[in-house]
Amino acid sequence: MRASRVFPVLLGVLCVGLLVACPAPDGVRADGARPAAPDFELMQLDGHSVRLADLRGKIVILDFWATWCHPCEVQMPVLDALWRDRNGRGGDGSPATADDLMIIGLSVDTDAVTKVAKWVEERGFEYPIAIANHDLAMEFGVIGFPTLLIIDPLGGIHTRHTGVLSRPEIESILEEIRLEGLVGS
């Protein structure tokens, strides 16, 4: 076979090989399923525990952050405003949970819980904050802070984003998930 004919054949084989070997965008596996979010049970600053598996049927935003992270201070007010707007206030003044959305801030600070709680209180954040650790962050593939993971109602990781997302960007992702018809599943 002449060299001029071999090159296109080899290039074609290489391209097919890359398509088969590379994962689909947004973490979707070849079979169309999203990778499952690791389950956890953590203590929140309000003293209640939260377990990810208990939130199936809802869209869950996980916000991995730390008190020393300056971009986190940009992301957290966006999430807090979304929490307040979506969840309103309960009759007793406590946050009421929306039917289809849960937001949980996951502090990876090594400081005492009291220091984290004071930092959150000074900024007036109302969305739920739980105390996590770097091991959990690594299980979720977190490589920097802030990292947002948006979990679909079936427990699959829809979005993993390191850095700050704007409210319109978050709303767009939430709408995309809602259009899949999985909320409440």
C-alpha positions as a Markdown table, in Angstrom:
| # | Residue | x | y | z |
|---|---|---|---|---|
| 1 | Met | 0.0 | 0.0 | 0.0 |
| 2 | Arg | 1.3 | 3.4 | -0.9 |
| 3 | Ala | 2.1 | 5.9 | 1.9 |
| 4 | Ser | -0.4 | 8.3 | 0.5 |
| 5 | Arg | -3.2 | 5.7 | 1.2 |
| 6 | Val | -1.9 | 4.5 | 4.5 |
| 7 | Phe | -2.0 | 7.9 | 6.2 |
| 8 | Pro | -5.8 | 8.5 | 5.9 |
| 9 | Val | -6.5 | 5.0 | 7.1 |
| 10 | Leu | -4.3 | 5.4 | 10.1 |
| 11 | Leu | -5.8 | 8.8 | 10.9 |
| 12 | Gly | -9.3 | 7.3 | 10.7 |
| 13 | Val | -8.4 | 4.5 | 13.0 |
| 14 | Leu | -6.8 | 7.0 | 15.5 |
| 15 | Cys | -9.9 | 9.2 | 15.5 |
| 16 | Val | -12.2 | 6.2 | 16.1 |
| 17 | Gly | -10.0 | 5.0 | 18.9 |
| 18 | Leu | -10.1 | 8.5 | 20.5 |
| 19 | Leu | -13.8 | 8.6 | 20.3 |
| 20 | Val | -14.2 | 5.3 | 22.0 |
| 21 | Ala | -11.5 | 5.9 | 24.7 |
| 22 | Cys | -12.6 | 9.4 | 25.7 |
| 23 | Pro | -15.4 | 10.0 | 28.1 |
| 24 | Ala | -18.5 | 11.9 | 27.0 |
| 25 | Pro | -18.8 | 15.5 | 28.0 |
| 26 | Asp | -20.2 | 16.5 | 31.4 |
| 27 | Gly | -19.2 | 13.2 | 33.0 |
| 28 | Val | -21.9 | 11.2 | 31.2 |
| 29 | Arg | -20.8 | 7.6 | 30.7 |
| 30 | Ala | -20.9 | 5.8 | 27.4 |
| 31 | Asp | -24.2 | 4.2 | 28.5 |
| 32 | Gly | -25.7 | 7.7 | 29.0 |
| 33 | Ala | -25.8 | 7.5 | 32.8 |
| 34 | Arg | -24.1 | 10.1 | 35.0 |
| 35 | Pro | -21.6 | 9.0 | 37.6 |
| 36 | Ala | -23.2 | 8.5 | 41.0 |
| 37 | Ala | -22.5 | 11.1 | 43.7 |
| 38 | Pro | -20.9 | 9.5 | 46.7 |
| 39 | Asp | -23.2 | 9.4 | 49.7 |
| 40 | Phe | -22.3 | 11.1 | 52.9 |
| 41 | Glu | -23.8 | 12.0 | 56.2 |
| 42 | Leu | -22.6 | 15.2 | 57.8 |
| 43 | Met | -23.4 | 17.5 | 60.7 |
| 44 | Gln | -24.7 | 20.9 | 59.8 |
| 45 | Leu | -24.0 | 24.0 | 61.7 |
| 46 | Asp | -27.6 | 24.0 | 63.0 |
| 47 | Gly | -26.9 | 20.7 | 64.7 |
| 48 | His | -29.0 | 18.6 | 62.3 |
| 49 | Ser | -27.4 | 15.9 | 60.1 |
| 50 | Val | -27.8 | 15.8 | 56.4 |
| 51 | Arg | -27.5 | 12.7 | 54.3 |
| 52 | Leu | -27.2 | 13.0 | 50.5 |
| 53 | Ala | -29.2 | 9.8 | 49.8 |
| 54 | Asp | -32.1 | 11.3 | 51.7 |
| 55 | Leu | -32.3 | 14.1 | 49.1 |
| 56 | Arg | -33.1 | 11.8 | 46.1 |
| 57 | Gly | -35.9 | 13.3 | 44.0 |
| 58 | Lys | -34.4 | 16.8 | 44.5 |
| 59 | Ile | -31.8 | 18.7 | 42.6 |
| 60 | Val | -28.9 | 19.2 | 45.1 |
| 61 | Ile | -26.2 | 21.9 | 44.8 |
| 62 | Leu | -23.1 | 21.1 | 46.8 |
| 63 | Asp | -20.8 | 24.0 | 47.4 |
| 64 | Phe | -17.3 | 23.0 | 48.6 |
| 65 | Trp | -15.7 | 26.1 | 50.2 |
| 66 | Ala | -13.4 | 27.3 | 52.9 |
| 67 | Thr | -13.3 | 30.5 | 55.1 |
| 68 | Trp | -9.8 | 31.3 | 53.6 |
| 69 | Cys | -11.0 | 31.1 | 50.0 |
| 70 | His | -11.7 | 34.6 | 48.5 |
| 71 | Pro | -13.6 | 33.4 | 45.4 |
| 72 | Cys | -15.8 | 31.4 | 47.9 |
| 73 | Glu | -16.9 | 34.7 | 49.3 |
| 74 | Val | -18.1 | 35.7 | 45.9 |
| 75 | Gln | -20.0 | 32.4 | 45.2 |
| 76 | Met | -21.7 | 32.1 | 48.6 |
| 77 | Pro | -23.9 | 35.2 | 48.4 |
| 78 | Val | -25.1 | 34.0 | 45.0 |
| 79 | Leu | -26.1 | 30.6 | 46.5 |
| 80 | Asp | -27.6 | 32.3 | 49.6 |
| 81 | Ala | -29.8 | 34.6 | 47.5 |
| 82 | Leu | -30.9 | 31.6 | 45.5 |
| 83 | Trp | -31.7 | 29.7 | 48.7 |
| 84 | Arg | -33.7 | 32.6 | 50.1 |
| 85 | Asp | -35.6 | 33.2 | 46.9 |
| 86 | Arg | -36.4 | 29.6 | 46.3 |
| 87 | Asn | -37.1 | 28.6 | 49.8 |
| 88 | Gly | -38.7 | 31.6 | 51.4 |
| 89 | Arg | -39.2 | 31.6 | 55.1 |
| 90 | Gly | -41.2 | 29.1 | 57.2 |
| 91 | Gly | -44.0 | 30.2 | 59.5 |
| 92 | Asp | -41.6 | 30.1 | 62.5 |
| 93 | Gly | -39.0 | 32.1 | 60.6 |
| 94 | Ser | -36.8 | 29.1 | 59.7 |
| 95 | Pro | -35.9 | 28.3 | 56.2 |
| 96 | Ala | -38.5 | 26.2 | 54.4 |
| 97 | Thr | -37.2 | 23.6 | 51.9 |
| 98 | Ala | -38.3 | 24.0 | 48.3 |
| 99 | Asp | -39.8 | 20.9 | 46.7 |
| 100 | Asp | -37.2 | 20.4 | 44.1 |
| 101 | Leu | -34.0 | 22.1 | 45.3 |
| 102 | Met | -31.5 | 21.7 | 48.1 |
| 103 | Ile | -28.4 | 23.7 | 48.6 |
| 104 | Ile | -25.7 | 22.6 | 51.0 |
| 105 | Gly | -22.4 | 24.4 | 51.7 |
| 106 | Leu | -19.7 | 22.0 | 52.6 |
| 107 | Ser | -16.9 | 23.7 | 54.6 |
| 108 | Val | -13.6 | 22.0 | 54.3 |
| 109 | Asp | -11.9 | 24.2 | 56.9 |
| 110 | Thr | -9.6 | 22.5 | 59.4 |
| 111 | Asp | -10.6 | 25.3 | 61.9 |
| 112 | Ala | -12.9 | 24.6 | 64.8 |
| 113 | Val | -16.6 | 24.4 | 64.0 |
| 114 | Thr | -17.3 | 27.4 | 66.2 |
| 115 | Lys | -14.9 | 29.5 | 64.0 |
| 116 | Val | -16.7 | 28.4 | 60.8 |
| 117 | Ala | -20.1 | 29.1 | 62.4 |
| 118 | Lys | -19.0 | 32.6 | 63.5 |
| 119 | Trp | -17.7 | 33.3 | 60.0 |
| 120 | Val | -21.0 | 32.2 | 58.4 |
| 121 | Glu | -23.0 | 34.2 | 61.0 |
| 122 | Glu | -21.0 | 37.4 | 60.4 |
| 123 | Arg | -21.9 | 37.2 | 56.7 |
| 124 | Gly | -25.5 | 36.4 | 57.4 |
| 125 | Phe | -25.7 | 33.3 | 55.2 |
| 126 | Glu | -28.9 | 31.3 | 55.7 |
| 127 | Tyr | -28.4 | 28.3 | 53.3 |
| 128 | Pro | -27.5 | 25.1 | 55.1 |
| 129 | Ile | -23.8 | 24.6 | 55.9 |
| 130 | Ala | -22.3 | 21.3 | 56.8 |
| 131 | Ile | -18.8 | 20.5 | 58.0 |
| 132 | Ala | -17.0 | 18.3 | 55.5 |
| 133 | Asn | -13.3 | 17.4 | 55.0 |
| 134 | His | -10.7 | 17.1 | 52.3 |
| 135 | Asp | -11.3 | 13.4 | 51.9 |
| 136 | Leu | -14.9 | 14.0 | 51.0 |
| 137 | Ala | -13.9 | 16.7 | 48.6 |
| 138 | Met | -11.5 | 14.3 | 46.9 |
| 139 | Glu | -14.2 | 11.7 | 46.6 |
| 140 | Phe | -16.2 | 14.3 | 44.6 |
| 141 | Gly | -13.2 | 15.2 | 42.4 |
| 142 | Val | -12.8 | 18.7 | 43.9 |
| 143 | Ile | -9.5 | 20.2 | 42.7 |
| 144 | Gly | -10.0 | 23.8 | 44.0 |
| 145 | Phe | -12.4 | 26.1 | 45.8 |
| 146 | Pro | -15.1 | 26.9 | 45.4 |
| 147 | Thr | -16.3 | 23.8 | 43.6 |
| 148 | Leu | -20.0 | 23.4 | 42.9 |
| 149 | Leu | -21.5 | 20.1 | 42.1 |
| 150 | Ile | -25.0 | 19.9 | 40.9 |
| 151 | Ile | -26.6 | 16.5 | 41.5 |
| 152 | Asp | -29.6 | 15.4 | 39.5 |
| 153 | Pro | -32.7 | 13.9 | 41.3 |
| 154 | Leu | -31.5 | 10.4 | 40.6 |
| 155 | Gly | -28.2 | 11.1 | 42.5 |
| 156 | Gly | -26.0 | 11.5 | 39.4 |
| 157 | Ile | -23.4 | 14.3 | 39.0 |
| 158 | His | -24.8 | 16.6 | 36.4 |
| 159 | Thr | -22.3 | 19.4 | 36.8 |
| 160 | Arg | -18.9 | 19.9 | 38.5 |
| 161 | His | -17.5 | 23.4 | 38.3 |
| 162 | Thr | -14.4 | 24.9 | 40.0 |
| 163 | Gly | -14.6 | 28.6 | 40.3 |
| 164 | Val | -17.6 | 31.0 | 40.6 |
| 165 | Leu | -20.8 | 30.5 | 38.7 |
| 166 | Ser | -23.3 | 33.4 | 38.3 |
| 167 | Arg | -26.9 | 33.1 | 39.2 |
| 168 | Pro | -28.0 | 33.0 | 35.6 |
| 169 | Glu | -25.5 | 30.2 | 34.9 |
| 170 | Ile | -26.8 | 28.2 | 37.9 |
| 171 | Glu | -30.4 | 28.8 | 36.9 |
| 172 | Ser | -29.7 | 27.6 | 33.4 |
| 173 | Ile | -28.3 | 24.3 | 34.7 |
| 174 | Leu | -31.2 | 23.9 | 37.1 |
| 175 | Glu | -33.7 | 24.4 | 34.2 |
| 176 | Glu | -31.8 | 21.9 | 32.1 |
| 177 | Ile | -32.2 | 19.3 | 34.8 |
| 178 | Arg | -35.8 | 20.2 | 35.3 |
| 179 | Leu | -36.5 | 19.7 | 31.6 |
| 180 | Glu | -35.2 | 16.1 | 31.9 |
| 181 | Gly | -38.3 | 15.4 | 33.9 |
| 182 | Leu | -36.5 | 13.7 | 36.8 |
| 183 | Val | -37.5 | 16.0 | 39.6 |
| 184 | Gly | -39.6 | 14.1 | 42.2 |
| 185 | Ser | -38.3 | 10.7 | 40.9 |
